Amino acid sequence: MSAPVIEVRGLTFAYGDGPPVLDALDWVVPAGARVGVTGPNASGKSTLLHLIMGLRAAQQGSIILYGRHRVTEGDFYEVRARMGLLFQDSDDQLFCPTVLDDVAFGPLHLGASPDAAQEAAREALAAVGLAGYEERITSRLSAGEKKCVALATNLAMQPDTLLLDEPTSYLDDRSRDRLLSVLKELPATLVIVSHDRAFLDALTRTRYHLEDGRLR
């Protein structure tokens, strides 16, 4: 049996002197799982995803990804090549001048040639309905268009695990339906944080609720 993709043991995190948003949390996500996470605003859902990606450091507990403990920044390099994160706020994810530059950045960073990176980027943009947007200025896009570009930056890297933080926010019905279609066909482990219960019903087989620092 293969190791779980994500395993956290006793994971604890608090902001400043406040109470823990994650309180000795235990959680396992098997390979191939499609998992939804709900919870009130500020309950720690985004924090959990950021800890898994190594964007924040755990204060207590263990993070085990693909069967290995991850502690230092170097430990997470391999993880970020295999695991994608769609941020809740797309402006935190997009930083290049044009859409094509943003989407090709990940494959280039992983060592793809410029031609291969651009091909991967064009395919990812087509998948999210943004073919023809390659030379558009990212900062001038609508919030929904930015969300789709941010998803494309992940798809271009062909992740085997994808963490999505409120993926349907700012999307119109057409974009939401396209996103749903893309994710249904994606051969990846999915962890989806969302208030959109219909979206979770369509995509996930297991549901957790995060509140008072615990997943239930």
N, C-alpha and C positions, 0 to 999 in steps of 0.2 A: 504494500500500500504506500502511495506517495505521501510525502510530508504535506501538511496543510500549507496553503499559500500564506496565510496570516494566522499568527498565534500570539496573543498577548496574555501575560500572566501578572496579576497584581499591579496593573498599570495605573499610576496615579499622577495627576497633574492639576495644579491650581495656578491662578493668575494672582501674583502679588500675595497679599495677606488674606485673600478671599478663600472661601471654602473650596474644596476640590470639585472641579467639573467632571473629573474622572477619579473614581474612588476605589482603588484596588480591583480594577476591572479585569475580568477573565473573558476571553473571546477567541473562538477558532473559526476560521473560514476555510473550508476544504477547497481544493482545486476544482474548478468547474462550477462552483456554487454561484447562484444569483441571489444576492442578499439585499434586502431593503432595510434602512435604518430611519426611524421616525423619532420625534421628540420635540419638546418645546424649543422656542428660540433661546439661544444662549445655554443650551443644555450640554454642550461639548461635542456636538456631532462633527463640526468642521475641525475642531481641535484633535479629535481622534484620527481623522484622515491625515492631518498634518504630522502627527506623531508617527504614524505608520510610514510616511514618506521621508521621515528624518528632517522635516522642516522645523520641528520643535524637538527639544530633548525631554525625554521622560524623566520625571523627578524620582520615581520609584517604579520598580517592576521591570519586566522583560518584554522586548519586542523580538519575535522570532519570525522571519520571513523566508520562505522557500527553504525551511529547515535549518536556518542559521541565525544565531543571535546577532542583532544589529545594535551597535552602541555608538561607534564613532562615525564621523562624516564619511570616511572611506568605506565603511561597511554598507552605506546606502548607495554607493555609486552603481553597483550591479543591480540593485533593486530598481533604481530609476530608469535603467535601460529596459526593464521588463514590465514595470508597473507604471501606468499613467494616472494622472490626477487632473480632473476637470475642476478648476476652482469655482467657487460660488460667484465671485466677481471676476469677470473675464479680463478686466483691466489689470489684474494682478498677474495675468498669464501672458499677455500680448505686449511685446516691447519693440518689435522691428518696424521699419517704415511701411512695408507693404505686406499684404496678406500672404503672398508667396514666400517672402522672406521669413515670416513668422512660422509658417507650416513646415518649411524646409529646414528650419534651424535644428530640430531634434535629430533627424537622420544625419545631417552634416556633423553634429556633435558626436554621433555614434560611429563616425568614420565613413559614411557613404560618400561617394563622389558627388560633385555638384550636379551632374546630370541625373544620377540615380536619386538624389535627394529631391530634385525638382519634380521628377516623375512621381515619386511617392507622394509629394505634396499635392500635385494636380489630381491624383487618384483620390486622395483623402478629401479634397475640396469638392470633387464631383460627388462623392458619397454623401456629403452633407448638403448637397444642393447648391453649392457655391462655385460651380464651374464658370469661368469667365471673370471671377473676382480677383485673379492673381495679382494684378497691378493696382488694385484699389488700395487706398491709404487706410490702414487698419483703424487709426484713431477717429476716422470720419464715419465709420460704420455705425449702424444702429446697435442697440444693446443686444437684440436677438441675433443679428448678423455676427457680432463679436462672439457670442456664445457658440455659434456654429463653427467659427474659425478656431476657437479654443479647442473644441472637440476634434477638429481636423488635425491640430497640432499633435494630439494624442494618437489618432488613428494612423498618422504617417509613420509613427514609430512601431507600429504593429505590436502593441503590448499584449501580453498573455493575461494581464490583470488590469482592470480599469476601475478606479475610484471616482465616483461622480458626485459632486456636491451641488445639490439643487439644480439639476441639469435642465429643467423645463422653465426656470425663471426667465422672464423677458421674451419667451418664445410665443409667436402666434400659433394658431391651430395647425397651419400647414407645416411650419418648421417643427412643431412638436411631433406631428405624425411622421415626418421624415426621420427625426431622431429615433423615435420608437422603432421604425422599420430597420434602421441601421443597427441599433443595439440588439434587436432580436436575432439578426444574422451574424453578429460578431462572435467568433469562437474564443471567448475570453471569460475568465472569472469576473463577475461584476459585483461591486458594492455600491449601492445607490442611496445616498442621503436625500430625502425629499419629503415635502409636505403634500405632494401630488399623489394621493393614494390610488387613483385610477391608473396612473403611470406605473406605480409599483406593482399593482395587481397584474398588469399586462406583462411585466418583465421578471418579477422575482418569485422565487418559490419559498423563501424563508424571510420572516420579518422580525426585526428587533426594535425595541423601544428604549431610547436612552433618556433617563431622567434620574435626578438625584445621584449622579455619578455611576449608575449601574445600567447595564443592558439586560433587558428582560424579554 
